């Protein structure tokens, strides 16, 4: 088959190459003839017959001890060969250099990845590596609960290393989004470094995965691990009604915008617990039949669902505590703003320009509006505190008032809880919807986390982190809306759709083109698209949920896998796809949510 490059090459280019080859061959023959010419000249005793004049004897003078050829006769041919070789080498180097630096459309160097494709691959690497790190951290928690923190120390270090590499990669991506360089080579180098950082993080996790699996040894410790998972499940099942009551209390005390980030958490947690119930039951049934590998696969899926249910319920309790704390802080923040206003109004009008008077008017208006909103009924403590702190910081930063280090520290302390609450809420959303959240939301979230983790934290850093967290949440919600609602419609009561949405089961196309259902943990994108749907998963559920599976594109069944340390694997699909009789009921079924 003709390659794309040869198909696009013009006939003129082909003829030009042929002419160059002919010139080279001709030059070589001329040089060879020149070298052999002295050898072919007649020596003493040879006669050269002239036409019409009879034989003529030509005397050839030769140096003593030499034949008919002198050293001087070889100088010119050798010099000609050296010059010709030098010119050919120079022309070859120029052609190679022009080919490498050519940027004309349609004249790309063979093997060079286009910039748009490289950008897509970098985004895919970010999403895949972030999923690997999140999945590994979740599984680490399950093992730590069973064996203790000391037993998982080395693996915790691996996760921390992978997270640090990933944060650098996200930082590079954010810098590229903020100020995209005009030079294509600079963009290419940045994208390549992003992929290299992600690959290094994946290699470290993959290197520790065998030891981690050996530590878990689910095939040997499955009964104990199952009991631990069931105990966690029962605790979460008891927490669900309390979280529902907490959410109802937030509805009564605060505005809808205050509790909107966790409005659907209880229902989603129940959905994950339904999935966990089914898979814990099946794990118990498999143990009763001595199918240890199958039980371990079901147990891994159940642990993933239990971990996400914990994230969702904990998010409700945390937000309630943060809103109450913000409501308590608000009066002090208002009092501090009043003090700033008094100081500003005490400055003589002629001492400063109109900038101070404008900020005084703005801060006074904000303070009055927040007081009126808080007194009139349910309000949003986060938004109220955010407005007051921002207006007070702008007023306190006026040069006419001078710098007050103690006041700056107070404003920083008041702004940090709001920003951290926004970052943690966005992180919970990405964690529990990570199968469909793309690289943009993750990049903004990572940058917000980085800024809050700075050793010399400033008020500007906190403000920027708060804004980035809000943007990350909006982008993630946009991705989920594009995907569709996985909890509604017929056949959605088994929790499978929510498990796919949360990345517990790998059954669909990943964001930013990262399609790797059931694939390996390599962020580079190797996959294992073969195999059948497990017997406990109906392929029609995925079609109804709008999940684009590998089977849809390949004409076969979808490949499903369960997430594991180091990234998604196919262990779940391979274990449950083996034919085995399935009995209804369970010896010790865990309670439902």
Secondary structure, 3 states (H helix, E strand, C coil): CCCHHHHHCCHHHHHHHHHHHHHHHHHHHHHHHHHHHHHHCCCCCCEEEECCCEEEECCCCCCCCCCCCCCCHHHHHHHHHHHHHHHHHHHHHHHHHHHHHCCCCCCCCCCCCCHHHHHHHHHHHHHHHHHHHHHHHHHHHHHHHHHCCHHHHHHHHHHHHHHHHHHHHHHHHHHHHHCCCCCHHHHHHHHHHHHHHHHHHHHHHHHHHHHHHHHHCHHHHHHHHHHHHHHHHHHHHHHHHHHHHHHHHHHHHECHHHHHHHCCHHHHHHHHHHHHHHHHHHHHHHHHCCCHHHHHHHHHHHHHHHHHHHHHHHHHHHHHHHHHHHHHHHHHHHHHHHHHHHHHHCCCHHHCCHHHHHHHHHHHHHHHHHHHHHHHCCECHHHHHHHHHHHHHHHHCCHHHCCCHHHHHHHHHHHHHHHHHHHHHHHHHHHHCCCCCCHHHHHHHHHHHHHHCCCCCCHHHHHHHHHHHHHHHHHHHHHHHHHCCCCCCCCCCCCHHHHHHCCCEECCCCHHHCCCCCCCCCCCCCCCCCCCCCCCCCHHHHHHHCCCCHHHHHCCCCCCEEEECCEECCHHHHHHCCCCCCCCCCCCCCCCC
